[in-house]
Amino acid sequence: MSTAIENNNSLEQNKKLVEQFITLTWQQGRFNLAKNLVRRDFKYHVSLLNQPLEYDMAAKVMQNIRDSMEDFEVMREDIIAEGNRVVTQSSFCGTLVKPMFGFKPSANVVTFSAVSFWEVKKGLILSSNTLLDTAELIRQMNHESNSLAIDIEKLNPR
């Protein structure tokens, strides 16, 4: 019986850890504080990139997205945990005021969804893999090009 309770507590702790990370990064932009929730070998992968990112570059990508949208908001719609894995479904909403993913600014409010797969190890986040619903974003923005991407070089000036 106690093993089941311990397992449930661990699952709840993992969910709270991921929720706290989402709140600090996506909702509040407090990246230095959120860095305490991830392992040093943390990797972030998003479907628009062909490479995983370390935390500092991931924070730049998240900040760039936050800066590109006025009235930016993230709504976490679902969270599920099993073992050392957590899955979240979220929606991102705002008005695009700066170019993002190859889209030009628009007066329209856009909403797009993401599903993220998180791995937790020893009480810290080891990785996050995020799949974005780019098809819905293309539809809302009446985008003609299918070449959506994040230009990491622009985020990391040397």
N, C-alpha and C positions, 0 to 999 in steps of 0.2 A: 504494500500500500504506500509506504513512504517513497519508494522509487517512482511511482506514478506521480506523486505530489511534487517531488524534486524535478522530474521531467517537465511537468506543467509549469513550475516556477521558472525553469530555464527557458522554456518557450516564451513565456510572458516577458522575461527580461530581455530576450533577443528582440522581440517585437518593440518593446519600449526603447531599446537602443536605436533601432532603425527609425522609429518615429521621432526620436530626439534629433537624430542626424538630419532628417528631412526638415524638421522645424528650424534648426540652426542654419542650415545651408540654403535650401530653396526658399523658405518663408522669411527668414530674417537676414540672410546674407552675413552671418557671423562665422566666417570660415576658420578663423584662428581658434575659436572655441570648439568648433566641430572637429578640428584636427585631433583633439584629445579622444575622440570616439573611434578612431581608425588605427589600425596597425601600421607600423612603419613601412611594411611591404604591401600596403593597400593598393589595389588596382581597380580602376573605374573604366568600364567599357560601355559606350553608347552606340546604337545601331548606325549612326551617321558617321562614325569614325572607323577606320580600319586598323586601329591600334589601341591597346589599353593605355590608360593614363595613370600616372602617379597622382597622389593627392593634390599637390600644389597646382598642377596643370588642370586637373578636374575642377578645382575651385575656380580657376580662371574661366573655364567653359561655363560653369554654372553662373558665375557673375555676369558673363557676357550675355547669357540668355536673360537673366533678370534685368540687366540694363537695357536690353532691346525692347522690352515690353513695359508700357505704362500700365499702372494698376495691376501689376503682375500678382497672380495668386496661384497657389498650388493647393489642390484639394486631394487628400489621401482618401480614396474611396474604399479600399479593402486592404487587409493585411492578414497573411496566413503564415504560420510558422510550423516547421517540422524539423526535428533534429537541430542541426546548426544552420539551417536555411530559413530565410524569410522571403516572402513574395509580397510586393505591394503593387497596387493598381492606383494610379494617380491621374488627375487632370490638371493641365496647365492652362491658364487663361490670362488674357490681357490684350492690349492694343499695341500692335507692332509700331514702334516709333523710330527704330533703327534697323538697318538690314540684319537679317538673321537667317542662317541656313540657305542663303541665296535668295530669300524673299525680300522684297522692297517694302518699306513702311506703308501702312494703310490705316485708314480711319476706322476700319472694322475691328471689332473685338473677335479674337480667334481663340478657340479652345482645341487642345489636342491631348491625347491620352498617352500614357506610358505604363509599361509593366516592368518592374525591376526585380531582379533575383539577387538577393544579398546572401553573403556567407559570413558567419560570425565565428570567430575563433578566440577562445579564452577571454570572453567578455568585450572584445573589440571587433569592429567590422574589418574583414579581410578583403572583401571585394563586392562590387556591384556591377551587374550587367543589365543595361536598360534597353528596351525595345520601344521606339517611338512610333506612333501612328502617323507616319508622314503622309500617307494617302489622304487622310482627313484634312491635314494641314494644306496640302496641295489643292484640295477641293475648295476649301474656304478662301484661299488666297487667289484662286483662279490662276494658278501658276502654270506656265507653259513648259518650263524645263523640268526634266526629271533628275537633274544633277544637283541634288541637295547634299550639302556637306558643311562641316565646320572647318574653317581654315585655322589650324592650330598655329601656324607660323605668325599670323596676325596677332594672336593672343600672347605670344612669347617673343617679344622683340629682343634682339641680342645687342 
